[in-house]
Amino acid sequence: MKNLRITIFTALLLNSSVFASVSTAQVTKVNPSPIEQKFRKNLSKKEMMVLRDEIINLKGKSVSSLIKVMKDKTFPDKNRWMATFLLGQVMGKKSAPFISKFSTHPDWIMRMASLKTLAALKQVQYKDIYKKLLQDSSMLVRYQALETVKTLSLNELAPNVWAMLYDKKNYHVSDKTKGSKRTHIIKNVIMTVGELNFEKAKEPLLSMMQKEKYKDIHVEIDLALQKLYSKKSPDGSIKLKKNFWKKIQIANTII
């Protein structure tokens, strides 16, 4: 019965709470496995690939070590990320409920690893998690949440993606100009609402396309509008594209 469901999912996750850290003293006391010892190192890309292949070949036998690495903050961050992703590869969708718990982990790297792994496992049922992490305190986590929503085609979260345009965390505030500047994530937001076919974005984007203050994102607005209207704007300058969308805007105006 597949090793009794990998020994009841590794003795109920090593008989501890999900985020309980394994101290260095504990690691030494229980004689860390060869896998854990390798994860202790600052691995090169080549070494990581070798270790990945070794873990995949071990299958269920590597699960307890992967969980320990994920939970122990004394391991290098990139190795904890790798352990999370590998747990998903080894256990497949059965690992999703456990991995989803790391979406609230205090360390941003683990929240991001959780998102990345859930996306790879095509876990569409964790919409509440993805919605919350679109507003995460970490820019990198917000990027990954946005990518996850797009990858999984979660159209119902399009309003939450659109709301990111009004989230102050996605802007740099300048003391010199007393204003704010859009960060690169805003471009991703615009592109994603197009991918998610968010109808309510049509009119605002048509209006934004004509305004000079949005010139830094006109390229992304154009691409989003092409998706939303299933129309190709003319090749050439932004001016040509603006004129094209102006005609669409006028045609859609109800007099």
N, C-alpha and C positions, 0 to 999 in steps of 0.2 A: 504493500500500500504506500508506495514511494517513501520508504524509510519512515513509516508511520508519520506521514505529513511532515517530513524533515524534523523528526523528533519533537512533535507538537510545537512546530515553529520555534525550535531551539528553546525548549523549556520555558515557554511563555516569555520569550525575549530576555533570557538570562535571569528570570525571576526578579526583575527590577522595573522601575518606572522607565518610560521611554527615554527621557533625557538625563537620567542619572549618570553622572560621570564616573568613569572608571579611573581611579587615582593611579599614579605611577607606582605607588607601593603595592597596590592590588595587582597591577599587571605583572610586577616582578614575582609576587607571591604565588600566583597561579601558573607560573611558567608560560609565558606567551608563546603562541604557536609560531611556526616558521613564517606563516603568512603575516601575522601581526608584526613580527620582527622586520619584515621587509617593508611594511607600511610605515615603520618608524623613520625610514630613510627619506631624504630629500631626493626623490627619484627623478631621473632624466626621462624624457619622452620615450626613449627606447626601452628603458627599464620598466616603465609603466605598461607598455604594450606586452612585454614578456610576462609581467605579473598578472595582467588581465587574462592572458591566454591560460596561465596556470590555474587561476581561480575558476574560469569557465570549465576547464577540464575536471576540476574537483567537484563541481556542481554543489549539491547540498552540503558536502563536507566543509565548505568554506563559509557557510552562513554565520555560524557563531563568531568567527573572526571578523567578518564584515560588520556585524552588529556592534562588536566591541570598538572597532575603529570609528564607526559613525558616532558613537556615544562618548568617546573619550577625546576631550578637547586638547589633550597634549600631543595628539598626532597632527602632522602638517595639514593645513586646511585643504590643500588640493588633493591630499590622499583621502581625507574624509569624504570629499566630493566624489572621488572615484569609487570609494567603497559603497556609497549610496547608489550610484548608477549600476555598479556591478551586482548589488543585491537584487535590483530590478531585473537584470539580465538573467541571473541564476534562478530566481524564484518566479519570475514572470508576474502576472497580474495578482497572484496570491500575496505578493509583497506590498501591494498598493496601500492597504489600510494602515500598515505600519509606517511606510514611507510618508504617507500623508500627514502623520503626526508631526513630522519635522517641519511642516509649513509654519509652525508657530515657535520654532526653536529660537532661542536668544541670539544665536550666531547667524548673521545674514547668509553666510556661505552655505549653511545647511538648509535654510529656507529656499535658497535658489536651487540647490541640488535636489530638493524634494520636488520642486516645480518641474525641473528638467526631466527627472525620471518619470514623473506621472505623465508628462507629455509623451515621452518615448513609449510608455505603456498604453497610450491612448485612453487615458482615464477621464472620460467626459463627465462622470458623475460628481466630480469634486468642484462644481461651479462656485459654491460658496467660498471655497478656499481661494480660487483664482480671483473672484470678485474682490475679496478682502486684500489680496496681495497686489492688486492694481493700485492700491493706495499705501503700499508699504513705505516705511521710513527710508529704506535703501533704494537708491535709484536703480542699481543693478537688479534687485529683486523685482522692481516694477517693470523693467525691461523684459525680464524672463516671464513674468506673469502675462504681459502683453503678447509676447511670442507664443506662449502656451495657448492663450485664447485664440490667436490666429491659426496656429497649427491644428488645433482641434475643431476649428470652424464653429465656435460657440456663438452663433449669431444672437442668441438671447442676451449675451453680455455686451452687445454693441453699445447700449446706453451707458454702461459703466465705463467703457473705453472712451466714449465721447466726453464723459464727465472729466476725464483726465486733462482736457484742454483748459479746465477751470481750476485745476488743482495747483496751488501756489508752489508745491514741492517740485513741479516740473518747469520752474522758471528760476533764472538767476536774478537776484535783486542787486542792482547796482547803486552804491552809495553816491557815486559821482553824478549819474544822470537822474537819480531819484526814481528810476523806473525799473522795469524787469525785462529780461531777455529770455526768449524761448530756448530750452535745452533741446538737444538732438532727439530726445524721446518724443517730442511733439510731432516730428516728421513721421515717426513710426505710428503714432496714434492716428494721424490723418490717413496714412496708407491702410491701416487696419480697419478703420470704419468703412473704407471702400471694399476691402476684402469680405467684410461681414455683411455687406449690402444693407447698411443702415439708412433706410429711406429718409428718416428725419434729418439727416445730415445734408441732404441735397441742396435745399435752399440756402442754408448758412454757408455752405462751401461755394456755391455760385456767387454769393455776395462777397465772400472773402477773396475770391479769385480776381475781383475787380479793384480791390483796395491795395494801395501802395504799402500800407503798414504790414501786409502779409507777404510781401515779395520774397522773403527768405524761404517761404514754404509753398510758393506758387507751383513749383514742379510737382510736389507731393499732392497738392490739391488737384492739379490737372489729372494725375494718375488715378486718384480716388474717384473723381467725377467720371472718368472713362469707365471705371468698374460699375459705378452706381447707375449710369445711364446706358451702359452697354453700347457706347459710341466712342469712336476713335477721334481724338482731336487732330487737327492738321499737323504735319511735321513742320518743324521750323522754330521760329522764335516764340517766346512767351507772349509777345504782343499778338501774334496770330492766334494762339490758343485762347487768350483772353477774349478776343473778338468772337471766336467760335462759341465760347461759353456764354458770352453776353447775349448772343442770339437765342441760345437755349433758354436763358433766364427770361428774356422778353417774351418768348413763345409760351412760357409757363405761367406768365403773369395773368392773373384773372382780373379782367377789367369790370 
